[in-house]
Amino acid sequence: MGKLVFLERRFKYLLIKLLRLKDHSHKVALGFSLGSVVNFVPTFGFSFIISVSLAKLCKGNSVAGLIGGMFFMWAFPFMFYLNTVVGVYIFPIDLDQTLLQNTDEDLDNRLELGAKIGKNFLTGMILNSFLFGSIL
């Protein structure tokens, strides 16, 4: 119960801090949306640095970028899955059948399967980042 209360307080704190930023509303919105979009990309622990840097690079508010990155950090597993689903929708492959066929085959086929799955993930990541970034 203590962790839930901590997370709720942290969420409220970030929301209040975001709403009280003293900057143009466009810069705050741009920083928040760019910081949030970083969560669609596997950043391996560097999401805070990338969120702030991307917000500064695009002339948005860097504090809003940091808050945007922290705000949706909990949803990374869902976003990762959504990237894969959207990619498979664009470039359909039957993963179950493909994985079963390639268990005993040579390295070239396994690399080809990895390239197909990677293409699906990258396609979903780009489309989701653009779509959700535009919505935010």
HUDANOR-V479716 format. One record per residue. N is the residue number from 1. OMEGA is omega in degrees with one decimal (none if undefined). Layout:
N|OMEGA + N|OMEGA
This chain:
1|-179.2 + 2|-180.0 + 3|179.0 + 4|177.9 + 5|178.1 + 6|-180.0 + 7|178.7 + 8|178.2 + 9|179.2 + 10|178.7 + 11|178.9 + 12|179.1 + 13|-179.8 + 14|179.2 + 15|178.4 + 16|179.5 + 17|178.8 + 18|-177.8 + 19|-178.7 + 20|179.7 + 21|-179.1 + 22|178.7 + 23|177.4 + 24|-176.6 + 25|178.6 + 26|179.5 + 27|178.9 + 28|-179.9 + 29|178.8 + 30|178.6 + 31|-180.0 + 32|-177.9 + 33|178.1 + 34|176.4 + 35|179.7 + 36|-177.5 + 37|-179.8 + 38|-178.5 + 39|174.9 + 40|-176.5 + 41|175.1 + 42|-174.0 + 43|175.1 + 44|175.5 + 45|-178.7 + 46|-174.6 + 47|-180.0 + 48|-179.7 + 49|-179.1 + 50|178.9 + 51|-179.1 + 52|-178.9 + 53|-179.9 + 54|177.7 + 55|178.8 + 56|-178.5 + 57|-178.6 + 58|177.1 + 59|173.5 + 60|179.2 + 61|-175.5 + 62|177.4 + 63|176.1 + 64|175.6 + 65|177.9 + 66|179.1 + 67|177.3 + 68|177.2 + 69|179.8 + 70|-174.1 + 71|-176.3 + 72|-179.6 + 73|-179.1 + 74|-174.9 + 75|-177.4 + 76|179.2 + 77|177.0 + 78|-179.6 + 79|176.9 + 80|178.3 + 81|179.3 + 82|176.0 + 83|-179.2 + 84|-178.9 + 85|179.5 + 86|177.9 + 87|178.2 + 88|176.4 + 89|-179.9 + 90|178.4 + 91|-172.7 + 92|167.8 + 93|177.7 + 94|-174.5 + 95|-178.4 + 96|-179.2 + 97|-178.6 + 98|179.4 + 99|178.8 + 100|-179.7 + 101|-172.1 + 102|-177.5 + 103|-176.4 + 104|-176.8 + 105|-173.0 + 106|-174.4 + 107|-179.0 + 108|179.4 + 109|177.7 + 110|177.4 + 111|177.5 + 112|176.7 + 113|177.6 + 114|178.3 + 115|178.5 + 116|179.9 + 117|177.6 + 118|177.8 + 119|178.2 + 120|-179.2 + 121|-178.9 + 122|177.9 + 123|178.1 + 124|-179.7 + 125|-179.2 + 126|-179.5 + 127|179.9 + 128|179.2 + 129|179.8 + 130|-177.4 + 131|-178.1 + 132|174.6 + 133|177.8 + 134|179.2 + 135|179.4 + 136|none
